[in-house]
């Protein structure tokens, strides 16, 4: 993921697909690349636009994947607004914000449970109000 308002949404989407293909051919992983500058256009365009990459990471569905890594071979920077412990303990914990909800969270949890074992799931709480 990246954040670039300088290119159009259409160009961005086309470039993302090309890069996913190149990386998937080079590495044995499935890549999912998106320009976070345009993610608010997804889901009928009813989300608040992200301000930058960090703002996008802070507003993802769960803490376990709210981590960004950037840099080069001599300097790596990690942005982890909710820490790294949930990754190491395989804990799936919701991030409560205006664009997240029980349905999104539970759907994501269900997909992860199909792919990964021994996950510790923190249930969505309706007691916590969205921001």
N, C-alpha and C positions, 0 to 999 in steps of 0.2 A: 504494500500500500504506500501511497505517496499523496502529496497535496500540491496541485499545480493549477491555479486559476487562469494561467496564461494560455492554455490550450483549450479548445472547445470540448464540450461533453462528448460529441460524436467522435472527434479525433482521439480523445482520451480512451473511449471504449474500444475503438479499433486497435490502438496501440497496446492496450492491456491484453487483448486476446492474442495478438502476435507475440508479445513477451511471454505470456503463459505457455504458448506452444513451444517457443525456443527453449525455455527453462525446463519444461517437462521432457523434452527430447534429450536434454543434457544431463538431467538429474532424475533419479527414480522417485519423484514426488509429484503430487498434484498441486499446482499453483493456482491461486485465486488472487488476481491483482486488480486493484481498483484505485482510481483517483478519488480520494476522500472529498475533494472540492465539489464533487457532483453526487455524492451518495444521498443527499437529501431529495434528489429527484426520484429515487426508488420508492416503491410502495406508494404510488399515487402522489408523490411529491409533498407529502404532509409532514415531513420532518424539518426540524430547525437546521439550517445549514451549519456545517462545521466551520470553525474559524481557522483551524490549522490541524496538522497531524496529531498533535498532543490532545487537542480538544476532541478529535474523533476517537482516539484510544480511550479517553476518559468516559466516553458515552457508548461503549460497546455493550454487549448483552451480559457478559460475565467477566469477573475479575481474572479468571484463569487465562484468558487470551488478551487481556488489556496490557500488552507489553510491546514496546517498539524498540528495535535495535537498529542503530545507524553507525556509520563510520567507515573505516577502511582497515587494511591489514595492520596498521600500527596504532590505531586509536578506535576503540569501540565505545559507543554511548548507549546506555539503556535508559528508557523512559518507562517506568512501572508505577503509575500513580496509586495502585493498590498493593504494591509490594510483589514479591516473587513466591511467597510461601504457598499460595494456593496451587501454583504449578508443581512444586515439589511434593505436595501432599495429595495431588489429584483431587482438589476440592473445587467443586463448581458452585460459585456464589454469585447471585444476581447483583447487577449494578442498577440502582434505582435512579432513574432520570426520566424526563418527560417523553422521550422516544422509546422507552423500554416498557414492556408490560408482561403480565403473567403468560399470555399465549406465546409471545416471541421466545421468552425464556424457556418455557416448558417444551416447546418444539425443538429448540437448540439442545436442551438436555437430552431429549429422547434420541436425537441423532448421534450425540456423543456416546450415549450408553450402548448404541448399536456397534460403535467402532472401538470403544475402549473399555477395559475391565477395571474393577476396583475403584470406581469413582465415588467420592464422597459428595453427595448432593445436598446443598442447602436449599430447602424449599422456598419458593416465592412467598413473601408475606404481604398480605393486603393491609396489614397494620402500619406498614411503612408507606408514607405518602410520597408520590412522585414529586420531583423538584420542578 
